[in-house]
Amino acid sequence: MVLALLALLFTMNGMVRADDGAVSKEYRLKAAFLVNFAKFVKWPGPSSEAGQKPLVIGVFDKNPFGASLEGIARVQKINGREIIVKQVATVEEAGAVNVLFVSEADDGLVAQTLAALKGKAVLTVGETDAFAQSGGMITLTREGDKLRFEINAESAEREKLVLSAELLKLAKPAPKQP
Amino acid sequence: MMYQLKENLCLRFSSGCLAVLTGVACLATATNVTAADPAPDITNDLASMNLEQLMNESVTSVSKKETKLDQSPAAIYVVTQDDIRRLGITTIPEALRLVPGLDVARITGNEWAVSSRGFNAEFAKTLLVMIDGRTVYTPSSSGVYWNAQDIVMEDIDRIEVIRGPGAALWGANAVNGVINIITKSAKETSGAMVSVTAGIEDQPSTTVQYGGLLATNLYYRAFLKYYNRDGLVNAPGVDSADGSDMLHGGFRMDWEPSEEDNFTFQGDLYSGNAGKEVMQLSLSPVTDRPIDAVERNAGGNVLGRWTRTFSDTASVTLQTYYDHVQQGSGYGTEYGNTCDADLKNQFNLGTGNAVVWGGGYRLQDIKNTSSFDLTWAPERSQIQIFNVFAQDDITLVRDRLHFTLGGKIEHNTVVGLDLEPNVRLLWTPTENQTAWAALSRATRTPSLFELGGRLNEAAFQAGPNPALVSLLPNPNLQEEKLTAYEIGYRVQPTKPLSFDAAGFYNIYDNLSVQEPNANQFVATPVPAHLLVSSTWQNADSAETYGLELSGQWQVTDNWRLTGSYTWLHMDLDPDPSAGANSPQHQFQVRSYLDLPCHTEFNGALYYVDQISAPSGPGVATIPAYFRLDLGLTWHATKSLEFGLWGQNLLDGQHPEFPSHETQFITQVPRGGLAKVTWHF
């Protein structure tokens, strides 16, 4: 009986594939934040038409989320809209999404990427100081082991994005830009 | 914390419809999740959270609490800070009333009987209780002095309760359950807090706390609390002498010098008085009358803990503490000193084994003072406990089938070597249901009282001579043994609805009971008298079985219902009723409703079946009772909260549990409570 159990145990173990939990909890959380942010934003243009189209979340260049962002997108809707997650490689593609995430791995490109998005009504979300200083709209930050976010309301207004009061209330006041 | 809750409320109301819609959308598509995500469970949980909840998630924690619990192969329940706050709960035992399957009964104003799966008593011998990793179970009487376990209720993060044996991890005396009371990190309680509770019983209870950052990554809090609780009633309008007060100060420091390291240093100092009625006996002249005694309860403790986290699955924890207790019983005083050191290490071995192992040493030096009523021989005892434990959680089928094998080897200077093994199987057939089964052995070490304490219970005149009724100790008493078979099932049929069921079949051997001796004439203590005595003997065995059902229903975004039902059957052999002391049926319903204007309306209804339990030298039957508590809280501003509660609203007063010391049964009256909490 014991031998049989052990044999079962070893064969089972052989079948189990290696744990590939490469995506840290931090990025799973950030993925959830990303989807949540979109719930509190009104994009410019006729909303009745927009209500039917899927909402596109773009991840610029390096994707730190693994499959977790898709995982959340699949089970969530934003104000009735389906969510599509798109890998974005160029600035032109980036202009065609509703929400764009720029990871810290792309810190070097952040200023020129954001500059190229002017007038495209893209909600930009990042995670570095450089991102915030280049006019990124929502910056995810760490406070101890919790995640917080700062909002650059001026940048959002310039793109005619309306951020709800609830979202602004939860945000950490952004340090004054010089 | 308070202001976050308030924020949460605002959010819910303004975007309530949106949230409900999204919730429905989630439901409709939830079944389409595929295995592309390496950790779909965690991601799914995160997907269902709102921003507030996400902001409270730790990026480093192993996994979300609820996720962990859902996958535990044991009957686990958690009382949260939210439960405590909403129901205006002021003591630890009253918070335990919320746990399905626990039997919580108030004996007097400052004494409670708390047990799991039967055998309730003031010192329910088989329930292990810890506060932040420090045991508060006393080997003197095998139980917990609830009136000395004060805590700042606002600082409680959660109370984790495991029903059934936890001996393989927690050691001896974790026979029928383990309770872990866990306070918040100092990091989560920065700022000042003042809370004042006043009511028919509390008059008033005040807590002042301040916390913040002491240096980089070093957080602290310090508090001072004073309560003065009135006694309950003996009969309508007659107050009983069981009031209590306590001054309690404490601190906690949490230091995180690096991502991996976490140091906690905390301590308490307290001193209080608790009134109770005891019998005063004498043989010349023959006296046996109740008197009002005041127990002095004081103590202090310091605890240090270091955790190094290597990864999501690997960590080492080193913990040590010192605890001093001075506890009055009305008949004498216990002075206890405990030193304890523990090591715990967990890691993954390959892909299929999650290993936890560790060990510990505890030294307890206990002195009890004697009186005519209660004599100790010896008065002083030293107990040393060494233990090593190991547990392996083996993945048989990834995300589907787990097998857990574990055990503890313990050497206790009272009873010698002890082995407490268990095996558990966890099956997760689909993402929304789990089933588990467990087989365990656990033991209960005899108490110092059973081994060496003589209690004179009654004195009377028997013809020409006086007579004394005594309970005699037995220095050769052995451990009580339990073999437990458990099964459980949890299901979440839809997102807002979840159920938990646990069943058990317990076989006890060597149960310690009072066996009557032949009456005899004895010369000591003088004068010569007739001794009517009984002695503790491992003479009983028992079979118990039961069922514990609970469910949660998030009816709407701002209304949550929780319910539970517990059924317990006990067969004791040879005496089918002795020591059962626990209700056959219990149920409760709780409702948490968030209203507009930052108010909440919360309520709890409890039903407890009739019990019979020792009352002085006899036995009393306590009738079944209902208890209804209703409360209204108002978050006036982000930092200011008002609460108003009516407690025990359905009757003027009712008894819950008799005292084993006197025949007078204290009753719990209808009560009211008001509370102001101010964070700034």
Interface residues (C-beta under 8 A of the other chain):
Chain A: L8 L9 M12 N13 V16 R17 A18 D19 D20 G21 A22 V23 S24 K25 E26 R28 L29 A31 A32 F33 V35 N36 F37 K39 F40 G66 A67 S68 E70 G71 I72 R74 V75 Q76 K77 I78 N79 G80 R142 G144 D145 K146 L147 R148 S164 A165 E166 L167 K169 L170
Chain B: E7 C10 L11 S14 S15 L18 L21 T22 A25 C26 T29 A30 N32 V33 T34 A36 D37 P38 A39 P40 I42 T43 N44 L46 A47 M49 N50 L51 E52 L54 M55 N56 E57 S58 V59 T60 S61 S63 K187 E256 D312 N348 G350 T351 G352 I394 T395 L396 V397 R398 F403
